Amino acid sequence: MKKNFLITALFAAITCCANASQAASQSDLIEACKQKDFQKCAELTTALLDDFDYDNALKYAKMACDFGDGASCVTAGDILANQSVDENGGKVFKEANTYYLKACELKSGTGCTAVGLNYEQGKGIEPDYTKAAQYFKQACDLKDPQGCFNMGRMYSIGVGGKQDHPKAIEFLKRACDLKDAKSCASVGVYIYNGTGIKQNFKEASKYFNKSCDLNNNTGCTYAGLMYENGEGVKKDYAKAYQYFDKACNLNVMDEPNSDACYMLGQYNQLGKGGRKNETKAAEIYTKGCDFNDGRSCGALASLHFNKVTTRKSPEAFEAFKYATKGCEQNDGQSCIVLGLIYYNGLTGGFDTFKAFELFKRACDLNNPQGCIYAGNSTASGTGTIQNLTKAFEFIKKSCDLNSPEGCYEMGTYYHGGNGVKQSYKLAKECYRKSCDLNYQKGCDSLKQLNTRGY
């Protein structure tokens, strides 16, 4: 008991002393601020913001601004701008903008960028794209990376003027040199696609790597894809895995990069760049699906579907749940899994009509396997009216989408004259494409027709 009392007393004493010290510290800062020490005013403003004392923080930020500290003018503008959610928002934004303007006059690049954004968005002032561009350029010249980025953005999409990709690249490069990660990624995309500049995978890779080093998940994702495809760098699945892993875990506004997470899930599921780990793949797909990435939902649904051994099993219902969500997000693979669940009655009654509609939807979403399922259902009249001509159309689309199985099936239609006029020549073309896509049945059928002299 005595020991607990001493500990409690000691804690109270420490807290008391800490509070007294803090009060004394703030008192000293106030006195220094009154003596026109703008640095102390700025310190005081920061301390007050940390204590959520916005009224006094604004008071001293304004005071420091009046003393000629541009950064404090920006802080005053920011505090006012964040108060603009009330009914007097327009009035407050006007006042905020006066502080941003003063900051810009005091050579604060951040202040100039804020003025530019307000002119672009019409906050507290009439929209004026020309003036917005002027302030963004001034901010960029003052080495504010966001000024350079916004100048590049305006040229990139043609805000207030003609789209000019070379100019956009010029300003984005300046922002990248100032270590703005998203600008480095944007330059990389320009060079990768060869838009407004000569295409150069090796150079694009450098910008993606720099962006990733600055913790931008888009840059990391592109860097991973370049190692995945061997573009500008030597193909290296292990390095691709590292970049996808970093990108997936670099959340923006608490949301992961869906492309990176999906690729990371694929790598774990297939064992690319490391050991195969379906458990980890499922965890990653779940993360992506929770943030409404349809591909991740579809991959997760497929993992559960492939483990189904009996109807109405827990795995079947899990597959149904994720396939439903993925199909709602327009993921073709999810629609296929959902269709197969209805077709086989895995969570309830058999429903071939519902299955066909889902296969057709997957095909409409340009999933070649969905086209094959829709074609086979139409050919047999399962869940829809039998129609070989319509079935051929589904199969043809799958081949157009470079499905080796679809091209083989299309060849069989021409070979047998099913739904189309018989043509050994066209059948051979389909089998050849299937074979070129490494589908053995296509190779065998092509060889058979050649042997027979067709």
Sine and cosine of phi, psi and omega as CSV:
sin_phi,cos_phi,sin_psi,cos_psi,sin_omega,cos_omega
0.00,0.00,-0.74,0.68,-0.02,-1.00
-0.88,0.47,-0.65,0.76,-0.01,-1.00
-0.90,0.44,-0.69,0.72,0.00,-1.00
-0.89,0.45,-0.62,0.78,0.01,-1.00
-0.89,0.45,-0.68,0.74,-0.02,-1.00
-0.90,0.43,-0.64,0.77,0.01,-1.00
-0.90,0.43,-0.70,0.71,0.00,-1.00
-0.89,0.46,-0.68,0.74,0.00,-1.00
-0.90,0.43,-0.66,0.75,0.00,-1.00
-0.90,0.44,-0.68,0.73,0.01,-1.00
-0.89,0.46,-0.68,0.73,0.00,-1.00
-0.90,0.45,-0.64,0.77,-0.01,-1.00
-0.91,0.42,-0.68,0.74,0.00,-1.00
-0.89,0.45,-0.70,0.71,0.00,-1.00
-0.88,0.47,-0.70,0.71,0.00,-1.00
-0.86,0.50,-0.73,0.69,-0.01,-1.00
-0.91,0.42,-0.63,0.78,-0.01,-1.00
-0.90,0.44,-0.70,0.71,0.00,-1.00
-0.90,0.44,-0.66,0.75,0.00,-1.00
-0.90,0.43,-0.65,0.76,0.01,-1.00
-0.90,0.43,-0.66,0.75,0.00,-1.00
-0.90,0.44,-0.68,0.73,0.00,-1.00
-0.89,0.46,-0.68,0.73,0.01,-1.00
-0.90,0.44,-0.65,0.76,-0.01,-1.00
-0.89,0.46,-0.73,0.69,0.00,-1.00
-0.90,0.43,-0.60,0.80,0.03,-1.00
-0.88,0.47,-0.68,0.74,0.03,-1.00
-0.89,0.45,-0.65,0.76,-0.01,-1.00
-0.91,0.41,-0.62,0.78,0.01,-1.00
-0.89,0.45,-0.70,0.72,0.00,-1.00
-0.90,0.45,-0.68,0.74,0.01,-1.00
-0.90,0.44,-0.63,0.78,0.00,-1.00
-0.90,0.44,-0.63,0.77,0.02,-1.00
-0.91,0.41,-0.39,0.92,0.03,-1.00
-1.00,0.03,0.27,0.96,0.06,-1.00
0.93,0.37,0.50,0.87,0.12,-0.99
-1.00,0.01,1.00,-0.06,-0.13,-0.99
-0.91,0.42,-0.45,0.89,0.04,-1.00
-0.91,0.41,-0.65,0.76,0.05,-1.00
-0.93,0.37,-0.58,0.81,0.07,-1.00
-0.87,0.49,-0.68,0.74,-0.01,-1.00
-0.90,0.43,-0.67,0.74,0.05,-1.00
-0.87,0.49,-0.68,0.73,0.00,-1.00
-0.90,0.44,-0.68,0.74,0.03,-1.00
-0.85,0.52,-0.71,0.70,0.01,-1.00
-0.88,0.48,-0.69,0.73,0.01,-1.00
-0.88,0.47,-0.65,0.76,-0.01,-1.00
-0.94,0.35,-0.60,0.80,0.07,-1.00
-0.90,0.43,-0.61,0.79,0.05,-1.00
-0.90,0.44,-0.48,0.88,0.02,-1.00
-1.00,-0.03,0.11,0.99,-0.01,-1.00
0.87,0.49,0.47,0.88,0.05,-1.00
-0.99,-0.11,0.98,0.22,-0.15,-0.99
-0.94,0.35,-0.57,0.82,-0.02,-1.00
-0.89,0.45,-0.75,0.66,0.01,-1.00
-0.95,0.31,-0.55,0.84,0.05,-1.00
-0.87,0.49,-0.69,0.73,0.02,-1.00
-0.90,0.44,-0.65,0.76,0.00,-1.00
-0.84,0.54,-0.74,0.67,-0.07,-1.00
-0.99,0.17,-0.44,0.90,0.10,-1.00
-0.92,0.40,-0.66,0.76,0.05,-1.00
-0.89,0.45,-0.65,0.76,-0.01,-1.00
-0.89,0.45,-0.71,0.70,0.01,-1.00
-0.90,0.43,-0.59,0.81,0.04,-1.00
-0.89,0.46,-0.69,0.73,0.02,-1.00
-0.89,0.46,-0.44,0.90,0.03,-1.00
-0.99,0.15,-0.07,1.00,0.07,-1.00
0.98,-0.21,0.30,0.95,0.03,-1.00
-1.00,-0.09,0.95,-0.30,-0.04,-1.00
-0.86,0.51,-0.64,0.77,-0.01,-1.00
-0.88,0.47,-0.61,0.79,0.02,-1.00
-0.94,0.35,-0.55,0.84,0.08,-1.00
-0.88,0.47,-0.66,0.75,0.04,-1.00
-0.89,0.46,-0.69,0.72,0.00,-1.00
-0.87,0.49,-0.69,0.72,0.03,-1.00
-0.87,0.49,-0.68,0.73,0.03,-1.00
-0.88,0.47,-0.66,0.75,-0.01,-1.00
-0.90,0.43,-0.68,0.73,0.00,-1.00
-0.88,0.47,-0.69,0.72,0.02,-1.00
-0.91,0.41,-0.68,0.73,-0.02,-1.00
-0.88,0.47,-0.60,0.80,0.00,-1.00
-0.96,0.29,-0.20,0.98,0.07,-1.00
-1.00,-0.01,-0.06,1.00,-0.16,-0.99
-0.97,0.24,0.08,1.00,0.01,-1.00
-0.97,0.26,-0.21,0.98,-0.02,-1.00
-0.99,0.12,-0.06,-1.00,-0.08,-1.00
-0.93,0.38,-0.29,0.96,0.03,-1.00
-0.99,-0.12,0.41,0.91,-0.08,-1.00
-0.80,0.59,-0.68,0.73,-0.02,-1.00
-0.87,0.48,-0.70,0.71,0.00,-1.00
-0.90,0.44,-0.69,0.73,-0.02,-1.00
-0.91,0.42,-0.65,0.76,0.02,-1.00
-0.89,0.45,-0.59,0.80,0.05,-1.00
-0.88,0.48,-0.69,0.72,0.02,-1.00
-0.92,0.40,-0.65,0.76,0.03,-1.00
-0.86,0.52,-0.66,0.75,-0.05,-1.00
-0.92,0.40,-0.50,0.86,0.04,-1.00
-0.90,0.44,-0.58,0.82,0.02,-1.00
-0.96,0.27,-0.61,0.79,0.07,-1.00
-0.89,0.45,-0.65,0.76,0.02,-1.00
-0.89,0.46,-0.68,0.74,0.01,-1.00
-0.91,0.42,-0.63,0.77,0.04,-1.00
-0.87,0.49,-0.67,0.74,0.00,-1.00
-0.90,0.44,-0.66,0.75,0.04,-1.00
-0.89,0.46,-0.47,0.88,0.03,-1.00
-1.00,0.03,0.28,0.96,0.07,-1.00
0.93,0.36,0.55,0.83,0.12,-0.99
-1.00,-0.06,0.92,-0.39,0.02,-1.00
-0.87,0.49,-0.61,0.79,0.02,-1.00
-0.88,0.48,-0.64,0.77,0.03,-1.00
-0.90,0.43,-0.67,0.74,0.03,-1.00
-0.88,0.47,-0.65,0.76,0.03,-1.00
-0.89,0.46,-0.67,0.74,0.01,-1.00
-0.88,0.47,-0.66,0.75,0.04,-1.00
-0.89,0.45,-0.68,0.73,0.02,-1.00
-0.86,0.52,-0.69,0.72,0.01,-1.00
-0.90,0.43,-0.63,0.78,0.02,-1.00
-0.92,0.40,-0.62,0.79,0.07,-1.00
-0.92,0.38,-0.62,0.79,0.00,-1.00
-0.92,0.38,-0.66,0.75,-0.10,-1.00
-1.00,-0.10,-0.09,1.00,0.01,-1.00
0.93,0.36,0.63,0.78,0.00,-1.00
-0.99,-0.12,0.95,-0.31,0.01,-1.00
0.99,0.16,-0.14,0.99,0.01,-1.00
-0.53,-0.85,0.28,-0.96,0.03,-1.00
-0.93,0.37,0.68,-0.74,0.02,-1.00
-0.86,0.52,0.68,-0.73,-0.01,-1.00
-0.42,-0.91,0.98,-0.17,-0.07,-1.00
-0.92,0.40,-0.54,0.84,0.00,-1.00
-0.90,0.44,-0.72,0.69,0.02,-1.00
-0.92,0.38,-0.58,0.81,0.04,-1.00
-0.85,0.52,-0.73,0.69,0.00,-1.00
-0.89,0.45,-0.63,0.78,0.01,-1.00
-0.87,0.49,-0.69,0.73,-0.01,-1.00
-0.95,0.31,-0.58,0.81,0.06,-1.00
-0.89,0.45,-0.67,0.74,0.00,-1.00
-0.91,0.42,-0.66,0.76,0.03,-1.00
-0.88,0.48,-0.66,0.75,0.03,-1.00
-0.89,0.45,-0.67,0.75,0.00,-1.00
-0.90,0.44,-0.67,0.74,0.03,-1.00
-0.90,0.43,-0.42,0.91,0.06,-1.00
-1.00,0.02,0.19,0.98,0.07,-1.00
0.91,0.40,0.58,0.82,0.17,-0.99
-1.00,-0.04,0.90,-0.44,-0.07,-1.00
-0.87,0.50,-0.54,0.84,-0.02,-1.00
-0.94,0.33,-0.50,0.86,0.09,-1.00
-0.90,0.43,-0.71,0.71,0.03,-1.00
-0.90,0.44,-0.68,0.73,-0.01,-1.00
-0.88,0.48,-0.74,0.67,-0.04,-1.00
-0.92,0.39,-0.54,0.84,0.09,-1.00
-0.90,0.44,-0.70,0.72,0.05,-1.00
-0.89,0.45,-0.65,0.76,0.01,-1.00
-0.88,0.48,-0.67,0.74,-0.01,-1.00
-0.89,0.45,-0.67,0.74,0.05,-1.00
-0.93,0.37,-0.57,0.82,-0.06,-1.00
-0.90,0.43,-0.67,0.74,-0.06,-1.00
-0.95,-0.30,-0.01,1.00,0.06,-1.00
0.97,0.24,0.60,0.80,0.02,-1.00
-0.95,0.31,0.87,-0.50,0.06,-1.00
0.95,0.32,0.18,0.98,-0.01,-1.00
-0.05,-1.00,-0.21,-0.98,-0.04,-1.00
-0.97,0.22,0.65,-0.76,0.07,-1.00
-0.90,0.44,0.73,-0.68,-0.06,-1.00
-0.60,-0.80,1.00,-0.09,-0.07,-1.00
-0.91,0.42,-0.68,0.74,0.04,-1.00
-0.85,0.52,-0.65,0.76,0.04,-1.00
-0.92,0.40,-0.65,0.76,0.02,-1.00
-0.86,0.51,-0.70,0.71,0.01,-1.00
-0.89,0.47,-0.64,0.77,0.00,-1.00
-0.85,0.53,-0.74,0.67,-0.04,-1.00
-0.96,0.26,-0.58,0.81,0.03,-1.00
-0.91,0.41,-0.58,0.81,0.07,-1.00
-0.90,0.43,-0.63,0.78,0.04,-1.00
-0.89,0.45,-0.65,0.76,0.03,-1.00
-0.91,0.40,-0.62,0.78,0.02,-1.00
-0.90,0.43,-0.65,0.76,0.04,-1.00
-0.88,0.48,-0.43,0.90,0.04,-1.00
-1.00,-0.03,0.27,0.96,0.11,-0.99
0.93,0.37,0.60,0.80,0.15,-0.99
-1.00,-0.01,0.94,-0.34,-0.16,-0.99
-0.87,0.49,-0.69,0.72,-0.06,-1.00
-0.92,0.40,-0.50,0.87,0.04,-1.00
-0.94,0.34,-0.61,0.79,0.06,-1.00
-0.88,0.48,-0.68,0.74,0.02,-1.00
-0.90,0.44,-0.65,0.76,-0.01,-1.00
-0.90,0.44,-0.66,0.75,0.05,-1.00
-0.89,0.46,-0.67,0.74,0.03,-1.00
-0.85,0.53,-0.68,0.74,0.01,-1.00
-0.90,0.44,-0.68,0.74,0.03,-1.00
-0.85,0.53,-0.75,0.66,-0.05,-1.00
-0.94,0.34,-0.59,0.80,0.01,-1.00
-0.88,0.47,-0.69,0.72,-0.05,-1.00
-1.00,0.08,-0.22,0.98,-0.03,-1.00
0.94,0.34,0.57,0.82,-0.01,-1.00
-0.99,-0.13,0.91,-0.42,0.00,-1.00
0.96,0.28,0.08,1.00,-0.03,-1.00
-0.33,-0.94,0.40,-0.91,-0.01,-1.00
-0.91,0.41,0.72,-0.69,0.00,-1.00
-0.91,0.42,0.73,-0.68,-0.04,-1.00
-0.42,-0.91,0.99,-0.16,-0.07,-1.00
-0.88,0.47,-0.63,0.78,-0.03,-1.00
-0.90,0.44,-0.68,0.73,0.01,-1.00
-0.93,0.36,-0.64,0.77,0.03,-1.00
-0.87,0.50,-0.65,0.76,0.00,-1.00
-0.86,0.52,-0.62,0.79,0.00,-1.00
-0.89,0.47,-0.66,0.75,0.00,-1.00
-0.94,0.34,-0.62,0.79,0.04,-1.00
-0.90,0.43,-0.66,0.75,0.02,-1.00
-0.90,0.44,-0.66,0.75,0.01,-1.00
-0.90,0.43,-0.68,0.74,0.03,-1.00
-0.87,0.49,-0.66,0.75,0.01,-1.00
-0.92,0.39,-0.65,0.76,0.04,-1.00
-0.87,0.49,-0.45,0.89,0.03,-1.00
-1.00,-0.05,0.23,0.97,0.11,-0.99
0.92,0.38,0.67,0.74,0.13,-0.99
-0.98,-0.21,0.85,-0.53,-0.12,-0.99
-0.94,0.33,-0.44,0.90,0.07,-1.00
-0.92,0.39,-0.69,0.73,0.04,-1.00
-0.88,0.48,-0.68,0.74,0.02,-1.00
-0.90,0.44,-0.63,0.78,0.00,-1.00
-0.90,0.44,-0.73,0.68,0.03,-1.00
-0.89,0.45,-0.63,0.77,0.03,-1.00
-0.87,0.49,-0.67,0.75,0.04,-1.00
-0.89,0.46,-0.68,0.73,0.00,-1.00
-0.90,0.43,-0.55,0.83,0.01,-1.00
-0.94,0.34,-0.60,0.80,0.10,-0.99
-0.95,0.30,-0.52,0.85,0.05,-1.00
-0.90,0.44,-0.68,0.73,-0.08,-1.00
-0.99,-0.14,-0.11,0.99,-0.03,-1.00
0.92,0.38,0.65,0.76,-0.02,-1.00
-0.97,-0.22,0.93,-0.38,0.00,-1.00
0.98,0.18,-0.20,0.98,0.03,-1.00
-0.61,-0.79,0.26,-0.97,0.06,-1.00
-0.95,0.30,0.72,-0.70,0.00,-1.00
-0.83,0.56,0.77,-0.63,-0.07,-1.00
-0.45,-0.90,0.98,-0.17,-0.06,-1.00
-0.91,0.41,-0.54,0.84,0.00,-1.00
-0.90,0.43,-0.68,0.73,0.03,-1.00
-0.94,0.33,-0.62,0.78,0.04,-1.00
-0.86,0.52,-0.68,0.73,0.02,-1.00
-0.85,0.53,-0.70,0.71,-0.03,-1.00
-0.87,0.49,-0.68,0.73,-0.01,-1.00
-0.93,0.36,-0.67,0.74,0.03,-1.00
-0.90,0.44,-0.62,0.78,0.00,-1.00
-0.89,0.46,-0.70,0.71,-0.01,-1.00
-0.92,0.40,-0.70,0.71,-0.03,-1.00
-0.89,0.46,-0.65,0.76,-0.02,-1.00
-0.90,0.44,-0.52,0.85,-0.06,-1.00
-0.99,-0.14,0.04,1.00,0.10,-0.99
-0.99,-0.12,0.99,0.12,-0.05,-1.00
-0.95,0.31,0.62,-0.78,0.11,-0.99
-0.91,-0.40,0.84,-0.54,-0.09,-1.00
0.79,0.61,0.68,0.74,0.01,-1.00
0.91,0.41,0.21,0.98,0.00,-1.00
-0.89,-0.45,0.75,-0.66,-0.02,-1.00
-0.97,0.23,0.26,-0.97,0.10,-1.00
-0.98,0.21,0.94,-0.35,-0.12,-0.99
-0.89,0.46,-0.61,0.79,0.01,-1.00
-0.89,0.46,-0.71,0.70,-0.03,-1.00
-0.91,0.41,-0.68,0.73,-0.02,-1.00
-0.91,0.42,-0.64,0.77,0.03,-1.00
-0.89,0.46,-0.72,0.69,0.01,-1.00
-0.89,0.45,-0.64,0.77,0.01,-1.00
-0.90,0.43,-0.64,0.77,0.07,-1.00
-0.88,0.47,-0.69,0.73,0.03,-1.00
-0.87,0.49,-0.69,0.73,0.00,-1.00
-0.88,0.48,-0.67,0.74,0.02,-1.00
-0.94,0.33,-0.61,0.79,-0.01,-1.00
-0.92,0.39,-0.65,0.76,-0.07,-1.00
-1.00,-0.08,-0.17,0.99,-0.02,-1.00
0.98,0.21,0.43,0.90,0.03,-1.00
-0.99,0.13,0.73,-0.69,0.03,-1.00
0.96,0.28,0.19,0.98,-0.02,-1.00
0.18,-0.98,-0.31,-0.95,-0.02,-1.00
-0.99,0.16,0.56,-0.83,0.05,-1.00
-0.92,0.40,0.76,-0.66,-0.05,-1.00
-0.53,-0.85,1.00,0.02,-0.05,-1.00
-0.92,0.39,-0.51,0.86,0.02,-1.00
-0.89,0.45,-0.72,0.69,0.03,-1.00
-0.92,0.39,-0.61,0.79,0.04,-1.00
-0.85,0.52,-0.69,0.72,0.00,-1.00
-0.89,0.46,-0.63,0.77,0.02,-1.00
-0.89,0.46,-0.67,0.74,-0.03,-1.00
-0.94,0.33,-0.69,0.73,0.04,-1.00
-0.88,0.48,-0.62,0.79,0.02,-1.00
-0.88,0.47,-0.66,0.75,0.02,-1.00
-0.87,0.49,-0.72,0.70,0.00,-1.00
-0.92,0.39,-0.67,0.75,-0.02,-1.00
-0.91,0.42,-0.60,0.80,0.03,-1.00
-0.87,0.49,-0.45,0.89,0.04,-1.00
-0.98,-0.19,0.42,0.91,0.15,-0.99
0.91,0.41,0.54,0.84,0.15,-0.99
-1.00,0.03,0.94,-0.34,-0.09,-1.00
-0.86,0.50,-0.62,0.78,-0.01,-1.00
-0.88,0.48,-0.66,0.75,0.01,-1.00
-0.91,0.41,-0.63,0.78,0.05,-1.00
-0.89,0.47,-0.67,0.74,-0.01,-1.00
-0.91,0.41,-0.66,0.75,0.02,-1.00
-0.91,0.41,-0.64,0.77,0.01,-1.00
-0.92,0.39,-0.66,0.76,0.04,-1.00
-0.88,0.48,-0.65,0.76,0.01,-1.00
-0.90,0.43,-0.65,0.76,0.04,-1.00
-0.86,0.52,-0.72,0.70,0.01,-1.00
-0.93,0.36,-0.65,0.76,-0.02,-1.00
-0.88,0.48,-0.65,0.76,-0.03,-1.00
-0.93,0.36,-0.22,0.98,0.03,-1.00
-0.99,-0.16,0.00,1.00,-0.02,-1.00
-0.95,0.30,0.81,-0.59,0.03,-1.00
-0.90,-0.43,-0.41,0.91,0.01,-1.00
-0.66,-0.75,0.37,-0.93,0.06,-1.00
-0.92,0.39,0.52,-0.85,0.05,-1.00
0.86,0.51,0.52,0.86,0.07,-1.00
-1.00,0.08,0.34,-0.94,0.04,-1.00
-0.83,0.56,-0.61,0.79,0.00,-1.00
-0.90,0.44,-0.58,0.81,0.00,-1.00
-0.90,0.43,-0.68,0.73,0.00,-1.00
-0.94,0.35,-0.57,0.82,0.07,-1.00
-0.91,0.41,-0.69,0.72,0.04,-1.00
-0.87,0.50,-0.68,0.73,0.01,-1.00
-0.87,0.49,-0.71,0.71,-0.02,-1.00
-0.86,0.50,-0.77,0.63,-0.06,-1.00
-0.96,0.27,-0.55,0.83,0.03,-1.00
-0.92,0.39,-0.62,0.79,0.03,-1.00
-0.88,0.47,-0.73,0.68,0.00,-1.00
-0.91,0.43,-0.68,0.73,-0.01,-1.00
-0.91,0.42,-0.65,0.76,0.00,-1.00
-0.91,0.41,-0.59,0.81,0.07,-1.00
-0.90,0.44,-0.45,0.90,0.04,-1.00
-1.00,-0.02,0.25,0.97,0.06,-1.00
0.91,0.42,0.62,0.78,0.11,-0.99
-0.99,-0.14,0.87,-0.49,-0.07,-1.00
-0.88,0.48,-0.66,0.75,0.00,-1.00
-0.87,0.49,-0.63,0.78,0.03,-1.00
-0.89,0.46,-0.67,0.74,0.00,-1.00
-0.90,0.43,-0.60,0.80,0.03,-1.00
-0.90,0.44,-0.75,0.67,-0.01,-1.00
-0.86,0.50,-0.68,0.73,0.01,-1.00
-0.89,0.45,-0.64,0.77,0.04,-1.00
-0.89,0.46,-0.67,0.74,0.01,-1.00
-0.92,0.40,-0.55,0.84,0.05,-1.00
-0.90,0.43,-0.70,0.71,0.04,-1.00
-0.93,0.38,-0.65,0.76,-0.03,-1.00
-0.87,0.49,-0.65,0.76,-0.05,-1.00
-0.99,-0.11,0.04,1.00,0.03,-1.00
0.86,0.50,0.67,0.74,-0.13,-0.99
-0.97,0.25,-0.40,0.92,0.01,-1.00
-0.87,-0.49,0.06,1.00,-0.01,-1.00
0.01,-1.00,-0.66,-0.76,0.00,-1.00
-0.97,0.25,0.32,-0.95,0.05,-1.00
-0.97,0.24,0.70,-0.72,-0.01,-1.00
-0.59,-0.81,1.00,0.02,-0.04,-1.00
-0.95,0.30,-0.45,0.89,0.02,-1.00
-0.93,0.38,-0.71,0.70,0.05,-1.00
-0.89,0.45,-0.63,0.77,0.00,-1.00
-0.87,0.49,-0.72,0.70,-0.01,-1.00
-0.88,0.48,-0.69,0.73,0.01,-1.00
-0.86,0.51,-0.60,0.80,0.01,-1.00
-0.95,0.30,-0.62,0.79,0.07,-1.00
-0.89,0.46,-0.68,0.73,0.00,-1.00
-0.90,0.44,-0.65,0.76,0.02,-1.00
-0.89,0.45,-0.66,0.75,0.04,-1.00
-0.87,0.49,-0.64,0.77,0.02,-1.00
-0.91,0.41,-0.67,0.74,0.04,-1.00
-0.88,0.48,-0.45,0.89,0.04,-1.00
-1.00,0.04,0.22,0.97,0.06,-1.00
0.91,0.41,0.55,0.83,0.15,-0.99
-1.00,-0.06,0.92,-0.38,-0.10,-0.99
-0.88,0.48,-0.57,0.82,0.01,-1.00
-0.92,0.39,-0.56,0.83,0.07,-1.00
-0.89,0.46,-0.62,0.78,0.03,-1.00
-0.90,0.43,-0.63,0.78,0.01,-1.00
-0.90,0.43,-0.72,0.69,0.03,-1.00
-0.88,0.47,-0.67,0.74,0.01,-1.00
-0.91,0.42,-0.64,0.77,0.02,-1.00
-0.91,0.42,-0.70,0.71,-0.01,-1.00
-0.91,0.41,-0.60,0.80,0.04,-1.00
-0.91,0.42,-0.64,0.77,0.00,-1.00
-0.94,0.34,-0.60,0.80,0.00,-1.00
-0.91,0.41,-0.58,0.81,-0.03,-1.00
-0.99,-0.11,-0.13,0.99,-0.03,-1.00
0.95,0.31,0.55,0.84,-0.01,-1.00
-0.99,-0.15,0.95,-0.32,0.00,-1.00
0.99,0.14,0.03,1.00,0.01,-1.00
-0.33,-0.94,0.12,-0.99,0.00,-1.00
-0.96,0.28,0.70,-0.72,0.00,-1.00
-0.92,0.39,0.77,-0.64,-0.02,-1.00
-0.35,-0.94,0.97,-0.22,-0.07,-1.00
-0.92,0.39,-0.55,0.84,0.02,-1.00
-0.91,0.41,-0.69,0.72,0.03,-1.00
-0.93,0.38,-0.60,0.80,0.03,-1.00
-0.87,0.49,-0.66,0.75,0.02,-1.00
-0.87,0.50,-0.63,0.78,0.00,-1.00
-0.88,0.48,-0.66,0.75,0.04,-1.00
-0.89,0.45,-0.71,0.71,-0.04,-1.00
-0.91,0.41,-0.64,0.77,0.02,-1.00
-0.87,0.49,-0.66,0.75,0.00,-1.00
-0.89,0.45,-0.62,0.79,0.01,-1.00
-0.89,0.45,-0.61,0.79,0.04,-1.00
-0.94,0.35,-0.64,0.77,0.06,-1.00
-0.87,0.49,-0.46,0.89,0.04,-1.00
-1.00,0.01,0.23,0.97,0.09,-1.00
0.91,0.41,0.61,0.79,0.15,-0.99
-1.00,0.08,0.87,-0.49,0.00,-1.00
-0.88,0.48,-0.62,0.79,0.04,-1.00
-0.92,0.39,-0.63,0.77,0.01,-1.00
-0.90,0.45,-0.65,0.76,0.02,-1.00
-0.92,0.40,-0.61,0.79,0.06,-1.00
-0.89,0.45,-0.74,0.68,0.01,-1.00
-0.87,0.49,-0.63,0.77,0.02,-1.00
-0.89,0.46,-0.63,0.77,0.06,-1.00
-0.87,0.49,-0.62,0.79,0.00,-1.00
-0.92,0.40,-0.53,0.85,0.05,-1.00
-0.90,0.43,-0.72,0.70,0.04,-1.00
-0.93,0.36,-0.61,0.79,-0.01,-1.00
-0.87,0.50,-0.71,0.70,-0.06,-1.00
-0.99,-0.12,-0.08,1.00,-0.03,-1.00
0.93,0.37,0.62,0.78,-0.02,-1.00
-0.99,-0.10,0.95,-0.33,0.00,-1.00
0.98,0.19,-0.14,0.99,0.04,-1.00
-0.60,-0.80,0.24,-0.97,0.06,-1.00
-0.93,0.36,0.71,-0.70,-0.03,-1.00
-0.88,0.48,0.71,-0.71,0.01,-1.00
-0.44,-0.90,0.95,-0.33,0.03,-1.00
-0.92,0.38,-0.53,0.85,0.01,-1.00
-0.89,0.45,-0.75,0.67,0.01,-1.00
-0.94,0.35,-0.55,0.84,0.04,-1.00
-0.88,0.47,-0.68,0.73,0.00,-1.00
-0.90,0.44,-0.63,0.78,0.02,-1.00
-0.88,0.48,-0.66,0.75,0.00,-1.00
-0.93,0.38,-0.70,0.72,0.01,-1.00
-0.89,0.45,-0.62,0.78,-0.01,-1.00
-0.90,0.44,-0.69,0.72,0.02,-1.00
-0.90,0.44,-0.66,0.75,0.03,-1.00
-0.87,0.49,-0.68,0.74,0.00,-1.00
-0.91,0.41,-0.66,0.75,0.03,-1.00
-0.89,0.46,-0.42,0.91,0.04,-1.00
-1.00,-0.04,0.30,0.96,0.12,-0.99
0.92,0.39,0.59,0.81,0.07,-1.00
-0.97,-0.25,0.92,-0.39,-0.16,-0.99
-0.87,0.49,-0.62,0.79,-0.01,-1.00
-0.88,0.48,-0.59,0.81,0.05,-1.00
-0.90,0.44,-0.68,0.74,0.02,-1.00
-0.89,0.45,-0.69,0.73,-0.03,-1.00
-0.90,0.43,-0.68,0.73,-0.02,-1.00
-0.93,0.37,-0.61,0.79,0.04,-1.00
-0.90,0.44,-0.69,0.73,0.02,-1.00
-0.89,0.46,-0.62,0.78,-0.01,-1.00
-0.89,0.45,-0.72,0.70,0.00,-1.00
-0.92,0.39,-0.62,0.79,0.03,-1.00
-0.90,0.43,-0.64,0.77,0.01,-1.00
-0.89,0.46,-0.58,0.82,-0.01,-1.00
-0.99,0.14,-0.06,1.00,0.07,-1.00
1.00,0.05,0.27,0.96,0.01,-1.00
-1.00,0.10,0.00,0.00,0.00,0.00
